[in-house]
Amino acid sequence: MVGEIIHAIGWAFLPSLALPILYLLWPSGWLKRLVTALIRTIDSTIFALGDVVKWALPLLVLSVAGSVFALSIFGTATVKWLESAFYFQAIIITLGAAATLLAGQHVRVDIFHESMGERARARVDLIGFYLLLAPVCLIILWNSQTFVGFAWRTFEGSTESNGIRGVFLLKTLIPIFALTMIMQGLAIALRAAMALNGEARPERPAGVEPFFQVTDGDRTQSGDRL
């Protein structure tokens, strides 16, 4: 059942992936309103998700510190306590990845991106969405439906008898990761299409720097407010 739901979500997202190209070629008034609303909705959702997930960071630190303390002082540590660190780490990485992309804090392999102008950056992000991010995430969604569905049917748990019985929940984080990355990638691609059309983009969540920002000496152009 869960695998079928994941499959359906993946197919449902396919038509929306054409929106950046459609808007780039045909920037009509009603479509602009739709694109603007979609960008704001995705940004707000991913930002709120990241705001919640960040609280798993201190829990991860406490989990690791508690395990080390119990092992070094008392010479023992429970399996659940040790495995909890893996759960917190998985939550932070999978559910926080889209928020990291939203904030532009992901690792870029393009060494020329920082020196590019606004339109060049927009082209790179638009092409990157279609050639890299979207195909990889769709493959993850497609391939995860089988093992996630099986994990839910068996309510897969730890291989240790006294471990955490939640491996099926951990595996569910994989398609959720792919889905949130597609969502945020789509928002970035839509902003790129608006930038290439020379239009102002919706303002981003508070505390998040604008995309396509260009700095030249003392002059800074904020791409989201042009």
C-alpha positions in Angstrom: 0.0 0.0 0.0 2.7 2.5 1.0 4.7 1.6 -2.1 1.7 2.3 -4.3 1.2 5.6 -2.6 4.8 6.6 -3.3 4.4 5.5 -6.9 1.3 7.6 -7.3 3.0 10.7 -5.8 5.9 10.3 -8.2 3.5 10.2 -11.2 1.5 13.1 -9.8 4.5 15.3 -9.7 5.5 14.7 -13.4 3.2 17.3 -15.0 4.4 20.0 -12.6 8.0 19.5 -13.7 7.1 21.1 -17.0 6.0 24.4 -15.4 9.4 26.2 -15.5 9.8 25.5 -19.2 6.1 26.4 -19.8 6.5 29.7 -17.9 9.8 30.5 -19.7 8.1 30.2 -23.1 4.6 31.6 -22.1 4.7 34.0 -19.1 1.0 34.8 -19.0 -0.7 36.6 -16.2 -2.6 33.7 -14.7 0.4 31.4 -15.0 2.5 34.0 -13.2 0.0 34.0 -10.3 0.1 30.2 -10.2 3.9 30.1 -10.3 4.2 32.8 -7.6 1.8 31.0 -5.3 3.5 27.6 -5.9 6.9 29.1 -5.1 5.7 30.7 -1.9 3.9 27.5 -0.8 7.0 25.3 -1.4 9.4 27.7 0.2 7.2 28.1 3.3 6.7 24.4 3.6 10.3 23.4 3.3 11.4 26.3 5.6 8.9 25.1 8.3 10.2 21.5 7.8 13.8 22.6 8.3 12.8 24.7 11.3 11.4 21.5 12.9 14.2 19.2 11.9 16.9 21.5 13.3 15.8 20.4 16.8 17.0 16.9 16.0 20.6 18.2 16.1 20.8 18.7 19.9 19.1 15.4 20.3 21.7 13.7 18.1 24.5 15.3 20.2 22.8 14.2 23.5 22.4 10.7 22.1 26.0 10.3 21.1 27.3 12.0 24.3 25.0 9.8 26.4 26.2 6.6 24.7 29.9 7.6 25.1 29.3 8.6 28.8 27.5 5.4 29.6 30.1 3.3 27.9 33.1 5.0 29.4 31.8 5.4 32.9 29.6 2.4 33.4 31.0 0.2 30.7 27.7 -0.5 29.1 25.2 1.1 26.7 21.7 0.0 25.6 21.2 -0.9 21.9 18.2 1.5 21.7 20.4 4.4 22.9 23.1 3.6 20.4 20.6 3.2 17.5 18.8 6.4 18.3 21.9 8.3 17.0 21.4 6.7 13.6 17.7 7.6 13.6 18.4 11.3 14.5 21.2 11.4 11.9 18.9 10.0 9.2 16.2 12.5 10.1 18.5 15.4 9.9 20.1 14.4 6.5 16.9 13.3 4.7 14.4 15.9 6.0 16.9 18.7 6.2 18.3 18.4 2.7 15.6 20.4 1.0 15.9 23.2 3.6 19.7 23.2 2.9 18.9 23.6 -0.8 16.5 26.4 0.0 19.1 28.3 1.9 21.7 27.7 -0.8 24.1 26.0 1.7 24.5 22.7 -0.2 27.9 21.8 -1.7 28.3 23.0 -5.3 30.7 21.2 -7.7 30.4 24.1 -10.1 33.4 26.3 -9.3 32.3 29.0 -11.8 28.9 29.6 -10.3 30.0 32.3 -7.8 31.5 34.4 -10.6 28.5 34.2 -12.9 25.9 36.9 -13.5 22.3 36.6 -12.5 21.0 35.2 -15.8 23.9 32.7 -16.1 23.2 31.4 -12.6 19.5 31.1 -13.5 20.4 29.0 -16.6 22.7 26.7 -14.6 20.0 26.1 -11.9 17.3 25.5 -14.5 19.4 23.1 -16.5 20.7 21.4 -13.4 17.1 20.8 -12.2 16.2 19.0 -15.4 19.4 17.1 -16.0 20.4 16.2 -12.5 18.1 16.8 -9.6 14.7 15.8 -11.0 15.9 12.6 -12.8 17.9 11.4 -9.7 15.0 12.1 -7.3 12.4 10.4 -9.6 14.7 7.3 -9.8 14.8 7.3 -6.0 11.1 7.6 -5.8 10.5 4.8 -8.4 13.1 2.4 -6.9 12.1 3.0 -3.2 8.5 1.9 -3.6 9.3 -1.8 -3.5 11.5 -1.9 -0.4 9.5 0.7 1.5 6.3 -1.2 0.8 7.9 -4.5 2.0 9.3 -2.8 5.1 5.8 -1.5 6.0 4.2 -4.9 5.4 6.5 -6.6 7.8 7.0 -3.5 10.1 10.7 -4.1 9.8 12.7 -3.3 12.9 16.2 -3.6 14.2 18.2 -6.8 13.6 18.9 -6.7 17.4 16.2 -8.2 19.5 16.2 -5.2 21.9 16.7 -2.6 19.2 14.4 0.1 17.9 11.5 -1.4 15.9 11.3 1.4 13.4 13.5 0.6 10.4 10.3 0.8 8.2 10.0 4.4 9.3 13.7 5.1 8.5 13.2 3.6 5.0 10.2 5.8 4.5 12.5 8.9 4.9 14.2 8.0 1.6 11.2 8.7 -0.7 10.2 11.7 1.5 13.8 13.1 0.9 13.3 12.7 -2.9 9.9 14.3 -2.8 11.0 17.3 -0.8 14.1 17.8 -3.0 11.9 17.7 -6.1 9.6 20.3 -4.5 12.4 22.7 -3.6 14.2 22.1 -6.9 11.0 23.0 -8.7 10.7 26.2 -6.8 14.3 27.1 -7.7 13.7 26.3 -11.4 10.6 28.4 -11.4 12.5 31.3 -9.9 15.2 30.8 -12.6 12.5 31.0 -15.3 11.2 34.2 -13.8 14.8 35.6 -13.7 15.4 34.7 -17.3 12.2 36.5 -18.2 13.5 39.6 -16.4 10.7 39.5 -13.7 10.7 40.1 -10.0 10.5 36.9 -7.9 8.6 36.3 -4.7 10.5 37.2 -1.6 12.0 34.3 0.3 11.4 33.3 3.9 13.0 35.6 6.5 16.7 35.0 7.1 17.2 33.2 3.7 19.4 35.0 1.2 18.0 35.7 -2.3 18.9 33.4 -5.2 21.0 34.7 -8.1 22.4 37.5 -5.8 25.3 39.3 -7.6 27.9 41.2 -5.7 30.3 43.6 -7.4 32.4 45.6 -5.0 30.1 47.7 -2.9 27.1 47.1 -5.3 24.8 44.2 -4.4 21.9 43.2 -6.6 19.3 41.1 -4.9 17.9 38.8 -7.5 14.6 38.2 -5.8 13.8 41.9 -5.7 14.7 43.0 -9.3 
